[in-house]
């Protein structure tokens, strides 16, 4: 029997494992390390957002490309996310500064 869910957490661990090419146990480990977001239902099953396979791909690229352990990958991911948020805020403020102010 196949379980389906609505909302932001829709993928099962089998779905994420298949899309990311990893065994389910490694996906569980990434969740335990806080590198991938998941939600547990009342039965204890993990549910993932549709973006989970791309988050796992990012973790794998950092781990393989920079030879980092999973703890270091977590730090780098947090820093990259923070830089992205800061750059977005900077772009917004620059756009707002360029817009002409209208006085009535």
Secondary structure, DSSP 8 states (H G I E B T S, - for coil): ------SSEEEEHHHHHHHHT--HHHHHHHHHTTSS-EEE-TT--EEEETTHHHHHHHHHHHHHHHT--HHHHHHHHHHHHHHHHHHHHHHHHHHHHHS-----
